Amino acid sequence: MTSRLFALIPCAGTGSRSGAALPKQYRTIAGRDMLHFSLAAFDACSEFAQTLVVIAPDDRHFDAGRFAGLRYAVRRCGGASRQASVFNGLNALAEFDARDDDWVLVHDAARPGITPEMIRSLIGAVKDDPVGGIMALPVADTLKRIATDGTTRIARTEQRNGLWQAQTPQMFRIGLLREAILRAQTEGHDLTDEASAIEWIGHAPHLVQGSLRNFKVTYPEDFELADAILSAGASLQVE
């Protein structure tokens, strides 16, 4: 049987670094909730069997009316961490007949610059890969490591050769990713993305060139940049 595609968008975070009381996924950018742009990009890819949004059980901000016309489902199974939300979401996909050998693309709701073209480029590059892969960008800036004495003085310069900045979506088989997260949790490993879980159990995910447009909205000043990019329309390409 042919493997199917599922999308999983963990959306249970509070966005504390954004400097706002409202979770950042519901902040308005270019006239829409930030979450809308990720949902719209996956909705435009008809090859997906289901897109699942994972929100916190006590989320009072989610309003389905703001995402009318888009194909997705919601489950209030978010956890205290990203890895818990993703793990719970993987289990919830079973409600939609997802199998262990089906693919899941996990995407940050805080990356509203994602486009259907980026999603399909990842699928095209990874669909025949034995492990899976992620979108990422080669590091262009010089990297500085600060001292460990509590100051902000430079301790040393890190070599950037061979370093890539991870983005999302990150695409893996559902069963493999569930196994990896469960093992990492059991062994006390704190995950920051899905690829690190896959690496933890000895696999080497594939890297697929991403885009600066697909940056993660994290700090207060990021909202203005995202608004400018998205307000300019899908034709704007940031390279």
C-alpha positions in Angstrom: 0.0 0.0 0.0 1.3 3.5 -0.9 2.4 5.6 2.0 0.3 8.6 2.7 1.3 12.1 3.8 0.2 13.8 7.0 1.0 17.2 8.4 1.3 18.0 12.1 1.5 21.5 13.5 2.3 21.7 17.2 0.5 24.8 18.5 0.4 24.5 22.2 3.2 27.0 23.1 2.8 30.3 24.9 5.3 32.3 22.8 6.9 33.8 25.9 9.9 35.2 24.0 7.6 37.2 21.7 6.8 39.7 24.5 3.0 39.4 24.2 0.4 37.9 26.5 -1.4 36.4 23.4 0.3 33.2 22.1 2.2 34.2 19.0 0.4 31.7 16.7 -2.7 33.8 17.2 -1.1 37.2 16.7 -2.2 39.1 13.6 0.2 39.2 10.7 -0.7 40.6 7.3 -4.4 40.7 8.4 -4.5 37.0 9.5 -3.7 34.9 12.6 -0.1 33.7 12.1 -1.3 30.1 12.2 -3.5 30.7 9.1 -0.4 30.9 6.8 0.9 27.5 7.7 -2.6 26.0 7.4 -3.1 27.6 4.0 0.2 26.3 2.7 -0.6 22.7 3.6 -4.2 23.1 2.4 -2.9 24.1 -1.0 -1.1 20.7 -1.2 -4.0 18.3 -2.0 -1.7 15.3 -1.6 -2.0 15.4 2.2 -4.5 13.0 3.8 -4.9 15.3 6.9 -3.3 18.3 8.6 -3.6 18.1 12.4 -3.2 21.1 14.7 -2.3 20.2 18.3 -3.3 22.9 20.8 -3.2 23.0 24.6 -6.1 21.5 26.5 -7.0 24.8 28.1 -6.4 27.0 24.9 -9.0 29.8 25.0 -7.7 31.7 22.0 -8.2 29.2 19.2 -11.2 30.2 17.0 -12.1 27.9 14.1 -14.0 30.7 12.4 -10.7 32.5 11.7 -9.6 29.5 9.6 -12.8 28.8 7.7 -12.4 27.1 4.3 -9.1 25.4 5.2 -8.7 21.6 5.5 -7.4 20.6 9.0 -8.4 19.0 12.3 -7.7 20.0 15.8 -6.9 18.0 18.9 -6.5 19.4 22.4 -3.6 17.1 23.3 -0.8 19.6 23.6 1.9 18.8 26.3 4.2 20.8 28.4 7.0 20.7 25.8 7.2 20.6 22.0 8.3 17.0 22.1 5.3 16.1 24.2 2.9 17.9 21.9 4.4 16.2 18.8 4.3 12.8 20.5 0.7 13.2 21.5 -0.1 14.5 18.0 1.5 11.4 16.4 -0.7 9.2 18.5 -3.8 11.3 17.6 -3.1 10.7 13.9 -4.2 7.1 14.4 -7.8 8.5 14.5 -7.3 9.4 10.8 -6.1 5.9 9.9 -2.4 7.0 9.8 0.0 4.0 9.8 3.5 3.7 11.1 4.9 3.7 7.5 3.1 6.9 6.5 5.0 10.1 6.4 4.4 13.1 8.7 5.7 16.6 8.1 6.0 18.5 11.4 5.9 22.2 11.0 6.2 25.2 13.4 3.2 27.5 13.5 5.7 30.3 14.0 7.1 29.9 10.5 4.3 31.6 8.5 6.6 32.1 5.5 6.2 28.4 4.4 4.8 27.9 0.9 3.4 25.0 -1.0 6.5 25.0 -3.2 8.8 24.6 -0.2 6.6 21.7 1.2 6.7 19.9 -2.2 10.5 20.4 -2.6 11.0 18.6 0.8 8.6 15.8 -0.2 10.3 15.4 -3.5 13.8 15.2 -2.0 12.9 12.9 0.9 10.0 10.6 -0.2 12.4 7.8 -1.2 14.9 8.4 1.6 15.3 5.5 4.1 15.4 8.0 7.1 13.7 11.2 6.2 14.9 14.8 6.3 14.3 18.4 7.1 14.5 21.9 5.6 17.5 23.8 6.6 19.8 26.7 5.6 23.7 26.8 5.6 24.9 29.2 8.3 26.1 32.4 6.8 27.0 34.5 9.8 30.1 34.3 12.0 29.2 32.4 15.2 30.4 33.6 18.6 30.3 31.5 21.8 30.0 33.7 25.0 31.8 33.1 28.2 30.3 30.9 30.9 30.9 33.5 33.7 27.5 35.2 33.2 28.9 38.0 31.1 28.2 38.6 27.4 31.9 38.7 26.4 33.1 36.4 23.6 34.8 33.3 24.7 35.7 32.1 21.2 34.6 32.1 17.5 33.0 28.9 16.3 33.8 27.5 12.9 30.6 27.7 10.7 31.9 25.4 8.0 29.4 22.5 7.7 26.8 24.1 10.0 23.2 24.4 8.9 20.3 26.1 10.7 17.3 23.7 11.1 13.9 24.8 9.8 10.6 23.0 9.4 8.8 21.1 8.0 10.7 18.0 9.2 9.6 14.8 7.4 9.8 11.3 8.9 7.9 8.1 9.0 5.3 8.2 11.8 6.4 5.0 13.5 10.1 5.9 13.4 9.5 9.4 14.8 7.3 8.1 17.6 9.9 5.5 18.5 12.7 8.1 18.5 10.8 10.5 20.7 9.8 7.9 23.1 13.3 6.6 23.5 14.7 10.1 23.9 12.1 10.9 26.5 12.9 7.7 28.4 16.6 8.4 28.4 16.1 12.0 29.5 17.1 13.7 26.3 15.6 17.2 25.8 14.6 17.6 22.2 14.4 20.9 20.3 13.3 19.4 17.0 12.3 16.1 15.4 15.6 15.5 13.6 17.4 15.5 17.0 15.2 12.6 18.1 16.0 10.6 14.9 19.7 11.3 15.4 19.4 10.1 19.0 18.6 6.6 17.8 21.4 6.5 15.3 20.0 7.8 12.0 21.3 10.7 9.8 18.4 12.8 8.4 18.7 14.4 4.9 19.1 18.2 4.6 17.0 20.0 2.0 17.8 23.7 1.2 15.2 25.9 2.8 14.6 29.7 2.5 15.2 32.8 4.6 11.5 33.5 4.0 10.8 30.5 6.2 12.3 32.0 9.4 10.9 31.4 12.8 9.0 34.4 14.4 10.4 34.5 17.9 11.2 38.0 19.2 9.0 41.2 19.1 10.9 42.6 16.1 10.2 39.5 14.1 6.5 40.3 13.7 7.2 43.4 11.7 9.5 41.5 9.3 7.0 38.7 8.9 4.2 41.2 8.3 6.3 42.9 5.5 7.1 39.6 3.8 3.6 38.2 3.9 1.8 41.5 3.1 3.9 41.7 -0.1 2.3 38.5 -1.3 3.5 35.1 -2.3 5.5 36.5 -5.2 8.1 38.1 -2.8 11.1 35.8 -2.6 13.7 36.5 0.1 17.1 34.9 -0.8 
